[in-house]
Amino acid sequence: MKRIHRQSFMLNSREMKAINRYCEKYSVSNRSRFMRETIVTAILKKFDEDHPTLFGLDDKPNLFSGSGN
């Protein structure tokens, strides 16, 4: 799929140093791909943890609830 939505964020020096160290240690050549995959993986993991169950359903808004009402 074509990526058409640009996002940007700021890091402090310690965060940037950690990312640089990780990328060097694990030979990450495409940092954009690494960041994108890391962020999406964290999001999907959280959605998987928060999936509705047969018992104990609650009214918390989620990605699939539309307007959150």
VENJO-V887628 format. One record per residue. N is the residue number from 1. RES is the residue in one letter. SS is DSSP state (H for helix, E for strand, C for the rest). PHI is phi in radians with two decimals (* if undefined). Layout:
BEGIN
N:RES:SS:PHI / N:RES:SS:PHI
END
This chain:
BEGIN
1:M:C:* / 2:K:C:-1.30 / 3:R:C:-1.59 / 4:I:C:-2.10 / 5:H:C:-1.88 / 6:R:C:-1.57 / 7:Q:C:-2.23 / 8:S:C:-2.47 / 9:F:C:-2.64 / 10:M:C:-1.86 / 11:L:C:-2.15 / 12:N:C:-1.49 / 13:S:H:-1.09 / 14:R:H:-1.18 / 15:E:H:-1.12 / 16:M:H:-1.13 / 17:K:H:-1.09 / 18:A:H:-1.12 / 19:I:H:-1.13 / 20:N:H:-1.04 / 21:R:H:-1.11 / 22:Y:H:-1.04 / 23:C:H:-1.10 / 24:E:H:-1.19 / 25:K:H:-1.09 / 26:Y:C:-1.84 / 27:S:C:0.90 / 28:V:C:-1.40 / 29:S:C:-1.68 / 30:N:C:-2.04 / 31:R:H:-1.17 / 32:S:H:-1.08 / 33:R:H:-1.09 / 34:F:H:-1.01 / 35:M:H:-1.12 / 36:R:H:-1.04 / 37:E:H:-1.14 / 38:T:H:-1.14 / 39:I:H:-1.16 / 40:V:H:-1.14 / 41:T:H:-1.07 / 42:A:H:-1.10 / 43:I:H:-1.15 / 44:L:H:-1.12 / 45:K:H:-1.08 / 46:K:H:-1.12 / 47:F:H:-1.04 / 48:D:H:-1.12 / 49:E:H:-1.18 / 50:D:C:-1.70 / 51:H:C:-1.08 / 52:P:C:-1.18 / 53:T:C:-2.04 / 54:L:C:-1.09 / 55:F:C:-1.93 / 56:G:C:1.49 / 57:L:C:-1.13 / 58:D:C:-2.19 / 59:D:C:-1.73 / 60:K:C:-1.18 / 61:P:C:-1.19 / 62:N:C:-2.50 / 63:L:C:-0.98 / 64:F:C:-1.71 / 65:S:C:-1.61 / 66:G:C:1.33 / 67:S:C:-1.43 / 68:G:C:1.49 / 69:N:C:-1.60
END
